Amino acid sequence: MNQRKGLVMREIRMDEMAQSIDLLNYVFQMSMSIKKDRRFVSEKSRQFNEGHAIGWFDGDHLVSQILSLPFQVNIYGVPYEMGGITAIGTYPEYSKQGLMDQLIKETLTIMREEGRYISYLFPFSIPYYRKKGWEIMSDIVEFQVKDTQFPHYKQVPGKIRRVNTRHQDLVSVYDRFAAKTHGAMIRNTIAWNEKFHEDYWEEKFVDTDVVLQAAVYYDEDDVAQAYMYYRIMEENFYIDEIVYLTEESRKGIWNFVSAHTSMVYNAYGKTTGNEPVAFLLEDSEIIQEVSPYFMARIVDVQKFLERFPFDEPNFHIRFAVFDRLVEWNNGTYDIESVDGQVTVNKVNDVDEDITVHLNIQTLVTMLLGYKRPKYLEKIERLRGKNETISTLEDILPIGIPTFIDYF
């Protein structure tokens, strides 16, 4: 328990859920209520049980809060335990007192103790979270394709089946996708419930009779290779998620969209910023917008580096890292790999011949591959000798993170 200016920081109890919802309503101008939105509250209750909800209290009144959830992500083929941050908010009259800094630091401490060495979040303000040590790690593409631009591919041997939104083949396809996709969520029950919980969609579109639907593409051997979550509303086709494992299955799932030409005028969708939607269509003059999506933060630099899959078996380099919020990350890390065996040690001296200087947010966007070392040096986000930056380029895997989840 922490105290500050008459306030107390502690875990939020389940019987204080109504206060948590009220805080979210005020900060994000929502209109949820315990009585009216029982499904939403039930889902949040599960999250409170599975994660860590911490808040500042003024007496019995909740005035600031944060919720962290246990997830797992794929980083260049290595599964990392990840702490997902959500439900952040502080009443305006309690802002500018450092309450959120303390909540974030306490949450990062818990993550570190639980072995979660990286954290993701969806930012309501990118500058705000940059100050807290997070940095952009993925983009999202939102696109509009006219019915006259729908592709139709010949000689696609598989078949499409519309299935229940909780069908096991959806999970199977996604699991195989996540296992080979850098940056992706390795979905647990919390992740599936958060993104496509059937009750959530029924409630969200209760007044429009819109039903979330799912379609799966099966190859000639009747093995599921792609899926799509979608809705049809007001003569438009909305793609909520599209995942495919092969080029054949990509064509097959898009043929399914094309089969709706007589029913809709446009297809609207969103997908990872790595997906070349326009380029893959014969008529590429579609409307699409690329935006920053999720941000990431390294919770414990040394532990994160010890598991990181460097691309070269033999190298020696140092990172001098600055973290404004948590002191345990500050310092110089000596990283040496001999025949693929990596050792990471915190050292007191800085050997400028092999040291790269950077802050915690630059480190995460570089290690995850969203931006490369030479570019980060060019924009003055890191500094080091030319030979050292070249070594960095050689030892870091190539690949921009793919993240299509939300929490």
N, C-alpha and C positions, 0 to 999 in steps of 0.2 A: 504493500500500500504506500503510495506517495502522496504528499500533501504540498500545496502551494497556494499562498494567498487565500487561505480559507477554503480551498478546493481540495478534493480528494480524488486520486486516480486509482481505479480498481476495475475488476472484471464486471461486465454488465450481466445482471441476473436475468433469467428467463422471464420473471414476473415484471421486468422493466422493459419488455419488448415494446409496449405501447409508446414509451418515451423515445425509444430508438426510432420508431416509425414517424413519430411527430417531428423529430429532429431532421430526418431525411425529407419529410414533406416540406418543412420550412426552407431548408437550404437549397433543395433542388426544385421547389415549387411543384411537388407532386400532390396527389390527392388520395393517398392510400389511407385506409382505416382498419383497425383490428376487426370490427364487425363486418364491414362490407367486403374486405379483401382477404377473406380467410385463407384462400389458397396461397396468396403471396406471403402472408404472415406465416403460414405453415412451412413454406419453403425457407424463409428467413430463420425460423426457429431451428430447423435442421442444420442450417449453416452455423448458427450460434453454438449448437451442440458440437459440431465437427471442427469448428475453428476456434479462434480466440477473439472475443469482442471485449474491447477495453474502452473505458470512458472516464472523463472528468465529471465529477459531481459537485454541485453547489448544494450542500445539504443532501436532500433526496432527489434533487433535480439534475437530470443528465444534461450537460451543456456542450460536450464535445465527445466524439467517438471515432473508432476505427475498428474494422473487422478484417482479420486475416484468415485465409482458407488454405487447407493443405492440398496442393496439386503436384503434378510431376510433368516435366517437359523434356523433350529430346534436344540435346545440344550436340550437333555433329555426331549423332549416333550414341551418345552417352546419356543415360537417363539421370536427370538432376531433380532432387526434391525442390519444389518451388513454393514460395508463399505468395498467394494472390491477395492483393489489397483491394478492399471495396468498402462501401458504406461509410465513407469519410465525411465528417461534417462538424462544424462548430457554429453555435449561435453568434450572430454578429457582435452582440454586446460583450462577448467573451473573446473576441479575436484580438490579435496583436499582443497576446500575453505569452506566446511560446507554448501554448497547450498542445498544439498538434505536433510540434517538434518532439515533445516528450512522449506523446502517444506513439509516434513513429519509431522513436528510439527504443521504447519498451517492446514494441512489436518486433523490430529487427532483432532485439536481444532474444526473444522467445524463438524466433525462426532459427537463429544461430544455434541455440541450445538443442533444437529439434533436428538439426542437420539440413536445414533448408538454406542453401547458400546463394540462392538467387530469388528475386521477387519480381513479379509482373503486376502492372495495373493499367487500367484505362483512365487517362487523365481528363479531368474537367478543365485543367489549365496546364499546358506544357511548361511554361516558365516557372510556375509554382513547384512542380515536381522535379524540375531540373535543379532547383535550389535544395531539394531534399535528397539528391543523389541519383534520381532516375533519369534515363535518357531514352529517346525514341529507338525502338528496335524492329518495328514492322510497319508496313503501310497497308492500306485497304483500297481496293478499286471498286467504285460504284459505277455501273454501266447501264446503258439503255440501248437495246437492239430492236429496230422496227421489224414488223412481221415480214416485210419484203427482204430483210437482211438475214433472216433465220437460215442457218446452214442446213443442207441436206446431203449426207454422205452416203454413197452407194457401197455395196458389198461390205456391209457391216454384219457379220454372221450371228451375233448374239441376239438377245431379246430383252425387252423391258418388262418388269412386273411392278405394278403399284402395290405397295405393302403398307402394313401398319407402321406408324411412326416410331414404334418401339421394337421393330423387327430385329432379330439377332443379326441378320446379314448387314444391316446398317452399321452395327457395332464392329462386325468383322472387317468390313472395308475400311472403316476409320482407323481401327487398330493397326492394320497393315500400312495405311497411309502415314500414321504418326510414327511408326517404327522406322520409317525411312526418310522422314522429313525433318530437317533441321529447324528448331524453334517451336515445333508444334506441341500442343498439349497432349499428353498421354492421358486420355480422359478417364477419370474415375466417376463414381456415381454422382458426386457433387457437380462435376462439369457437365455431365449429360442432363441432369435435372435443371441446371441453370440455363443451358442454352435451348433445349428443346423439350422442356417438361410439358406434357400434353395439357395438363390443367392450366398452365400459364397461357398457352395459345388459345384455349377455349375461352378463358376469361378476357384476354386482350381483345378478341374479336367477337365477343358475345353479341354485340348489337348489329353485326354485319353478316352473320352466318358464314364467316370465312373459316375454312377448316385447313389446318396445316396438313399437307400430304407428303408422301414420300414415294419415290420411284427408284428401283434398283436395276442396274444393267448386269445381265448374266452372260458369260461367254459361251462358246460352243460346248464346253464341258459342264455347263450349268453352275459355274463358280462366280459368285458376286464380285464384280470388278469396279463398280462405280455406283454412286447414289446421288440423289438430289432431294432436298427438302424444298417444297414450293407451295405457293398459294395462288389461286386464281380469283381475282377481284376486279370488278368494274371493267371487264374486258381487257385486263392486263395480266401478264404472267409474272409472278414475283419469285425469284430464285433466292431462297434464304441461305442455302448452303449447297455447294456442288463439290464433290470429291471423286477423283478418278485415279486409277492405278496404272492404266495403260492408254496408249493412243487410241486403240480400238474402242475402249470403253468411253473415252472422252467423246468420240464421234457418236457412239450409240446414245449417250445421255443427251447430247444436243439434238439428235434426231427426234428424241422424245419431245423436246421443246418445239421443234418444227412441226410436229404432228398436231399442234394446237393452233396452227395458222388460221383456221376458219373460226376460232373462238376468241382470239385476242389480237390486239393491235401492236402491242409492245411487250418485250421482256425486260424487266428490271432486275438487276442482281448486284451482288457484292461478293468479292472474293479477295484473296491475298494480293498484295501489290506485286508479287512475283509472277502472277498469271498474265500472259500476253493475250488478253481477250481479243482485242481488236486485230492483232497480227494474225491470229488463227482463223479469222473469218474471211471468206472470199471478198465480201464487201466490208472493208475495215473502217469505213467512215461512220463509226458509231459515236455516241456520246459516252464519254467516260471521264471520271475524275479520280485522281489519286490523292489520298490524304494520309497524314500520319495516323497510326492506329494505337498500338500498345507501347508502353514504356517498360524498361527493365532496370533493375538495380542489383549489383552484387552485394550480398549480405556479409560475406566473409571472404576477403580477397585470397588469403592463403589457401583455405579449404577449396575454394572454387578453382584456383589454379592447379592444385594437386590432382584434380580429376580431369582437367581440360585436355582434349585430344589434339595436341600439337601435331603439325604436319611433317616435321622433320625429326629424325631420330637423334641428331647431335647438334646441340647449340648451347650458348651461354648468353644470358641477357638479364637485365634488371629493370624493374618497374618501380619508380618513386611515385607513390600514390598519395593524393590528398583527398580526405573525406571530411567535409565540414560537420557532419552530423554525428558520426560514431567514431570514436577515437581508435578502436581496435584495428581499423583498416589503414590508418595513417602509418607511413613508413616505406622502407625500401625492401623489395622482394627480389631475392637472388634466385633465378630459375635456371637450372642446368639439366640438360638431357644427355644421357650417355647410352647409346644403343636403344633409345626409346624409353629408358627408365628416367622419369622426371623427378627431380627433388626441388622443393621450394622452401627457402629459408628466409626469415626476416633478418636483415643485417643492419648494422649501425652506420656503415660507411657508404658513400655514393661514388662508384667508379664511373666517371662521366664517359669513358670510352664505350661502355656497354649499357648505359642507363637511359631509359625513356621516362620523361617526366610528364605526368598527366593526372587529371582528377578522376574521381570514382565513376562519374557518368560517362566520360570519354572512354574509360577502360571497358565498360560493359558494351557500349555500342561497337567498339573495335573488336573485342573478343567474339561477340555474336555475329560479326560480319556485316552489320548494317552499313558501316562506313569503314573504308580501308585505311591503314596507317599513313600512307603517303598523302591521301586526301586530308586526313585529320591534321597532319603536320602543315599542309598548305594553308589551312584555315586557322592555324595557330591554336589548335586544341591539344597538341602535344609537342614536345621538343626532344631532340636527341641528335646524335651525329648521323650523317647520311648512311654510313655503313650499318649502323644499328637499326635505322628505319628499314633499310633493305632486308636485314635479317628478319625483322618483324613480318615483312611482306611474305617472306619465304616460309616462316614457321606457322603462320595462322591459316587455318582451313579457309577455303573459298566457299561462300554461300550466304545469301541473305535470309534471315529468319522468315519462316512462314507461320503465321498465327491467325486462325479464323474463329477462335472462341471469344466469349465475352462473359464477364462475371462482375 
